[in-house]
Amino acid sequence: MYDIAIIGAGIMGTFIARELSKYKINIIIIEKENDVANGATMANSGIIYDGYHSKLDRMKGKLIPRGNELYDKVCEELDVPFKRIGSLVIGFNEEDEEKIKKLYKKGVENKVPGLKIINKQEVLTMEPNLNPDIKFALYSPTCGIISPFEMTVALAENAIDNGVKLLLNSEVTHIKKIDKKFKIIMKQKQIEAKYVINCAGIYADKINDMIATSTSFKITPKRGQYFVLDKGTSNLVNSVILQCKIDNEKGVLLIPTIHNNLMIGPGLEVIDDKEAIETTSHMLNNIRKKAMKTCNSIPFNQVIRSFSGLKAKVDTGDFIVEELEEVKGFINVAGTSTPGLTCAPAIAEYVVEIVRSIFEGSEEDFIEKEDFNPRRRKVIRFKELKDDEKVELIKKDSRYGRVVCRCQTVTEGEIVDAIHRNAGAATVKGIKKRIGTSMGRCQGGFCGPKIVEILSRELGKEMHEILYDGDNSYILTERE
């Protein structure tokens, strides 16, 4: 029996697992997909917000400053790229000016460091490619960017390094409370745990309703669609560029990514289907039109991909991070859409305190480990090495001398390493989210077959058994 079962291996579940792995308790993460970070975490803008717009009477507002602050340390420990590039909320008219002044006042109240309103000349000095009709902007230097799926992979790996177990391909179908423990039933097996933490994203309401009799909430998917432009286009802007909200609707953003692409979006819409992750021509055209207001020289002829992701919009209007009053030992972490990524490390700390309060006064001990290791093994990024370092590495392992993904300069050695780490890749997209293959101009057109071959060899599977992503996403068919 486990002390704690965490349902969901997205950014929330893995942050919480890693934080709890500091203690002498047995933890398991249960994930219905075949990899970590396959849900909303995979399709995310990657912005670490600073909280100038936060309402401090809400949990999400209270946790932003702490979450933002923690990312520097966590990313350094886990060797995950993170940049503080700042943000600009741009304005064109008197109405925008009033909104920006209100944001500034709120930000000062929230003690956001370095916040200031800048004039047109200052804006265009910082961002010369923006629309010259811009009159002013709110500048915040502490906004950052990250790769959410790389962060999640690193958290899962480090949690496993510290004793956590990861159970993939295991959709929870029923949960039963028997005496002082929970029986968690999956399609092919079942486990028992003293406590359960529900981090199931857009399905968190479904998991809650398996155990709750009177406490319920509803999660509605909110789909956001994005464009991704080719490498080098991130130089168009230096900061995250936001538009003022119109009718309380978030405007289109220009987002330089951690991998030097430019991401544009989101186009947001409320939908009913929790599996509807397709893009639509109507919404993408709408994004394009709105983005041109910010910058009329966006090279849309360099779009290499469009995608969509689902946010978990909860009907309570705020994050739900609490133990169920009616079912002791069951903790919900739900409705953590924007700014959930920013708040994730702070939410993990908060959940640890909930767990601590549950353990206190009981027979179990909640004691910190003496041997907790906060660092994961360094990731070799071949293209970032100096020439002499590359030569020495290839001498030790010739696989690092064979470039597989030419767009991203990723070698066979890096792919093999990504497969054999804890929480390692087992699909083509799993390799992509860990080391960036197939993210360049060809989108896997050249490197894809070789990646399938390497996965087949390293995992001991036939090539036709290798998946692109989720169940049944086969790339090859068996020979007749």
N, C-alpha and C positions, 0 to 999 in steps of 0.2 A: 504494500500500500504506500502511496505517495503522501507527503505532507500537503503539497500544493499541486493542483492541475491548472494550467493556464490554457484556455481555449482560444486559439488564434495566434498565428506567427507573423503578424505584421509588425509595424513599428512599435505599437503599444505593448503587445505581448512579449516581444523580445527585449524591449527596454526593462520591463518589469521583471522578466526572468533573469536578466543579467544583474539587476539590483538585488534581487532576492538570493542570487547565487553567492552573495557575500556571507550568507549565514549557513549554519549547519542544519540544513533541512533538505529533504528530497523533493525535487521539482521536476515536473514533466510539462512540456508544451505539446498540445494536440492541435494539429492543423489538417484541414480537410483536403487541401491542395497537395501537389507533389513537390512543393518547394516553399521556402519562406518568402515573404514579400510579394505574393502573387495577387493580392487584392488592391485596395486603394493605395497602398504604399508604393506599388509599382508605377502607378499612373498619378503622379503628384508633381506639383510645381517646384518643390524642393526649396521653398523660401522659409528662412528662419526669421520670423517677424520680431519687431522690437516693442510693440505694445502701445504705440502712441494713440491708438483708437480704442483701447481696451476699456471695458466697464468693470471697475474693481469690485462691484457688488456681485459679479458672476465669477464662477470658478475659472473659466477660461481666461478672464482678465487678470485674476490674481496669479495665475501660474505662468503667464508669458514671461515676465522679467526673469524668474528663476530658470525657466527652460532655456531662454536665450543665453543666459550667463553660463549654463553648464556645457554648452556645445563645444567650446574651446577645449576644455579638459577631456571630455569623452572622445572627441575626434582625435586628439593627440594620442590618447591611450590606445585607441583601436586602429590607428593608422588609416583614418578616413579623411579624404580631402574636404576642407571647409574653408570658405572665404567670406569675410565681411566686406561686402562691396557697397553697402549703403543703399538707400532708396530715395526716390523722388516722387511725391504726389504732385502732379502738374495741374495748373489752372489756366483758364483762358479768359474768364470774365468775372464780373462782380459776384455772381452767384458762387462760382468756384472759390473766389477769395474768401467769402464768408465761411465756406466749408473748411478751407485750409486753416483759417484762424481758429475755428473750433477744434480741429484736430490738434493744432499746436497747443492750445490751452489744455486739452485733455492729456496730451503727451507730457507737458510740464507737470501736471498734477500727478501723473503716473511715474514721474522721475526718469523719463527716458533721456539718456545722456546725449549731449551734442545736438539736440533738435533745434532747427532754426528755419525761418521762412526766408527764402532768397529771391532776388528779383530776376527779371528776364536776362540781363547780362550775365549774372552769375550762373543761371541755369544753362545758358548756351555756351558758357566757358567750360562748364563741367561736361555738358552733353551737346556738342556742336551739331549733331545730326537730328536733333529734335525739331519739331515744327516751330518755325520762327515766330508764329503767332502766340506762343506761350508767354504769359505775363509774369508768372511767379510759380514757386513750388515750395513744398515742405520737404526739407532735407533731413534725413535721419541716417547717421553713419553706422549704426550697429546692426542693421539688417544684413542677413547673411544668406548664402546659398550652399546647398549640399545635395548629394545624391541619396534620396531616401532609401532606395533599395540596397545600395552599398552599405549604408548605415545599418540597416536591418540584418543583412548578412553578417556583418562584423559583430553585431550584438549577439546574434544566435551562436556564432562560432565561439565567442568568448564565454558565453553562458555555458555552452557544452564543455569547453575547456575546464570550467569550474564545477562540473558535475551535473549539469542539467541534462535531461534526456529530451530528445526531439522525436515526436511520433508524427510522420507525414502520412498522407493518403488515408486519413482517419476522420471521417465526418461523424460528428456527434449526432446521434438520433434520439437519445433519451437520457435524462439525468434523474436519479432517484436519491432521496435523502433517507438513509437507513441508520437510525440511532444517531451517532455522532460522525458519520462519514457519508460520502457521496459515492454512488455507483454511477460511473459514466459509461454509457453504452454506445459503441460505434458499430458500424455495419459488420465488421469481422472480428471484433474483440471487445472486451470491456476492462476497465481498470477501476480501482478505488482510490479515493483521496480524502483527506480530512477537510480540505478547503478547496474551493473552486474560484478562479478569477476569469470572468467572462470578458474576453477581448476580441470578440468575433466580428468587429466592424459592422458592415451593413446587415449582418445576420445576428447582431447582439440581442435584438428584441426577440428573435426566435429562440435563442438559447435561454434568455431570461424566462420566457413563457413555459419552458420545459420544467421549471422548478417552482416558479412563483404562482400563487393562487389569487392574489389580490393586487399586487404591485405590478403594473405593466407600463410600457412606453412603446411608442411606435417610431420606427426609423424609416424615413422615406429617402430613396436614393436621389441624389442631385448630381446629374452628369455634367462634367466639365470637359470640353474639347479643346485641343491644342494643335498648333503647328510646331514643327521642329525644323529649323533651318540648318544648312551645312556648316561645318567648322569654319571659323574665321568670321562668321556673321555676328558673333557675340561682340565684336569690336564696334558694331554699330552704336551700342550704348555701353556705358561703364557701370551703371547701377541698375537696380530693379526699378522700372518706370511704371507708375500706377496712374490711372485716371481717377478723377473725383467721381464718387458714386452719383448715379442719376436715378432718382426714384428708389433709393436704397438698394440699387442693383450694382454689384461690383463691376467696374469697367475692365476693359482688356488691358493686360499687362505685357510689357516687354521684359523678358527674364533671361539674362546671360546665364548659361548653365555652367556647372563646375567643370564640364568637359569642353568648354569653348564653343558650344552651339548657341543659337538664339531660340528661345521658346516664346511663343505668342499665344495668349489665351488668358483665362478660359472663357469659352462660351458656355454659360450655365443654363440648365433647364431641369425642372423637377420631372421625374419619370416614375413609372410604377414597377417596372421590371428590374430586379436586382442583378440580372445577368446581362443587361443591355449596354454593352461597352462599345458599340459601333459608333462611327462618326457619321455625320450627315452633311450633305453639300450645303443645305440651308444655313446651318450653324457655322460652318467653316467660312462661308461667304460673309456672314455677319461679323465674324471675328476679323476677317481681312479689312472690311469696311471701317470698323471701329479703330483698328490699329493704325490705319493710315492717318487718323486724326492726330495721333501722337508723333508719328514720323512718316512723311510721305515718300521716303526713299527706301522703304523696306524691300529687300530683294526677294519677293515671293517666288521668283523663278529658281531660287535655291532651296525651296522646301524639299526635304528628303523624307519626311514622315509626318503623318497626322495621327493622333491617338485620342482616346477619351478615358476618363477615370470616374469612379463613383464616390461621392462623399456621403457619409452617414449623417443625414440631417435628422435630428431627434426632435420630437414634438414638445419636449420640456424647455427648449430654447437655450440650454446650457449643457456642459459636460455632465455626465452621470458617473461619478466615481465614489461608490459607497457600498457598504454591506447591506444586503437585503434585510430589512427589519423582520420580515416574517420567516426568513430562512437563514438562520445564523451560519456563518461560514461561507456564504456565497456572496462574492463581491462583483459588482458590475463596473466595467470601464467601458462606457458606451457613449455614442453621439459625439465622438471626438474628431469632428471635421475641423476645417480651418478655424483656429490655428493649432490643431492637434499635433502636427509634426513639431512645431516649436515647443509646445508644452510637454511633449512626451517624456523627457528626462525628469521633469518636475512631477509629472503624474506618477512616474515610477517611484519616486521618493515618497509621495503621498500614500501610495498603495502599501509600501513597506510599513508605514506607520499604522495603517489600518490592520495589517497582518500582525504587527507587533502587539497591538491592543487586544487582538483576539487570542494570541498566544499567552499574554500575561495573565496570571492567575490560574493557568491550567497546568497540567502535568508536563506538557512539552516545554522544551527550552528553545529560546530564540537567541542563539549566541553567534557572534561573528566568527568567521573562520580566521585562523592565523595565516593560512596559506592561500588566501584569495589572490588571484593574479589578474590585475586590471588590464593587462596588455595582451594583445594577440600577436602571433608571429607576424613580422613585417611582410607586407605584400611586395613582391618584386614587380615594379613597373618598368619594363625594359626600356621603353622609349624615353624615360626620364633619367636614365643612367648616363654618366659620362662615358666617353669612348673607351677609356682604359678599364672602367668597371665592366662594360659590356664584354670586352675581350677576356677578362678574367673569369667572368660568369660562364661564358661559352666554353672556356677551357675545362671548367668543372662539370658542366652539363651541356652537351651539344644541342639539346632541344631548344635552348634559348637562342640558338643561332638560326632557327628556322621560323621565319615570319609567316604566320598563317593569315592574320587579318591585316591586309596592307593599308586599308584606310586608317586604322587605329594603331598600327605597328604593334600588334600583339603576337607573341611567339607561342610556339607549341609548349615550351616549358611553363609559361604562365597558365595556359589552359589545363595542363596536367595538374599543376598545383591547385587550381581552383576546384578541380574534381575531387581531390583527395584530402582537402581540409575538412575539419568538422563542419557540418551543415554544407557539405560540398555540392557542386552542381551535378545534376543528372540529366539535364535537358539542354537543348541549344540555347533557349532563352535564359536558363540558369547560368550558362557561361557568360552570356551577354550582360546580365545584371551584375555579375561579379567583376568582370575585367573589361567590359566595353566592346567586345567583339560585335560585329554587325550593326554598330551605331554610326558608321560612316556613310559616305555617299552611296555605296552599292547596297547597303542594308542587308549584308550577308550573301549577296549574289555570288561572290567569289570565294569567301571563306567558309560558307555554310557546309558544303560537302566535306571539307577537311575536318571541320569541327565534329560532324556526325561520325566520321571515321575514328577520330581520337576518342570520343565518348564511347563508341562501341568497343574499342580496344581496351580502354582503361576500366570500363565497368563490366567487361566480360559478357556483353550482349551482342546479338546480331544487329546489323545496321538498321534493318527494318523495324527493330524494337525501339529505337531511339525516337523520342518525342521532341517536337519543337517547344511545347509548353505544357499545357494541361492534358488531361486524359483524352485519348483518341486524336491528338494533334500529330498524327503520323506524317513523316516526311517521305518515306519510301514504302513501297509495298513488297511483300515477299515474292521472290521469283517463283514462277509456275513450274 
